[in-house]
Amino acid sequence: MRRRAAGTVALALLTAGARAAAQPLLCVEGPTVWNGDYNRDAIMEMATYRVQCARVRVRRDLWRSLGDPARLGARGRTLRETYDALFDDYRSVGIVVHAVVGAD
């Protein structure tokens, strides 16, 4: 009887582990850069809901191109520096970024 109970418990643990591994990621549309800045508080709020990944649109916004060196962003940042800061904030709370680059 004891051997059977141990086997049942092991099977239950394996089944529970398989179910947990099969859970889909909680992925949402995340804040991006608008008017040279982004909403850092919204990213921190997403972490409280245990969001695991965010789809983030990469936009030119105030800049002429993705490679524009102009410092038009908040705190005098270039477009690249602004997105670096944005992605760093996502990563700091454990959120994986799926960046989408396209016409917006």
Solvent accessible surface area in square Angstrom, and as a share of the most:
residue,aa,sasa,rsa
1,M,197,0.88
2,R,210,0.77
3,R,217,0.79
4,R,187,0.68
5,A,52,0.41
6,A,63,0.49
7,G,42,0.40
8,T,81,0.47
9,V,89,0.51
10,A,51,0.40
11,L,116,0.58
12,A,60,0.47
13,L,125,0.62
14,L,129,0.64
15,T,56,0.32
16,A,49,0.38
17,G,41,0.39
18,A,65,0.51
19,R,156,0.57
20,A,67,0.52
21,A,89,0.69
22,A,81,0.63
23,Q,128,0.57
24,P,116,0.73
25,L,116,0.58
26,L,85,0.42
27,C,61,0.36
28,V,51,0.30
29,E,96,0.43
30,G,8,0.08
31,P,32,0.20
32,T,11,0.06
33,V,0,0.00
34,W,148,0.52
35,N,120,0.62
36,G,1,0.01
37,D,51,0.26
38,Y,27,0.10
39,N,84,0.43
40,R,122,0.45
41,D,108,0.56
42,A,29,0.23
43,I,0,0.00
44,M,51,0.23
45,E,90,0.40
46,M,22,0.10
47,A,31,0.24
48,T,100,0.58
49,Y,145,0.55
50,R,201,0.73
51,V,13,0.08
52,Q,82,0.37
53,C,2,0.01
54,A,0,0.00
55,R,88,0.32
56,V,0,0.00
57,R,93,0.34
58,V,20,0.11
59,R,35,0.13
60,R,138,0.50
61,D,38,0.19
62,L,80,0.40
63,W,7,0.03
64,R,209,0.76
65,S,53,0.34
66,L,77,0.38
67,G,68,0.65
68,D,21,0.11
69,P,109,0.69
70,A,37,0.28
71,R,145,0.53
72,L,86,0.43
73,G,10,0.09
74,A,26,0.20
75,R,167,0.61
76,G,37,0.35
77,R,59,0.21
78,T,18,0.10
79,L,8,0.04
80,R,177,0.65
81,E,65,0.29
82,T,2,0.01
83,Y,11,0.04
84,D,66,0.34
85,A,19,0.15
86,L,0,0.00
87,F,36,0.15
88,D,71,0.37
89,D,19,0.10
90,Y,0,0.00
91,R,142,0.52
92,S,80,0.52
93,V,50,0.29
94,G,57,0.55
95,I,2,0.01
96,V,88,0.51
97,V,33,0.19
98,H,91,0.41
99,A,54,0.42
100,V,54,0.31
101,V,98,0.56
102,G,50,0.49
103,A,117,0.90
104,D,110,0.57
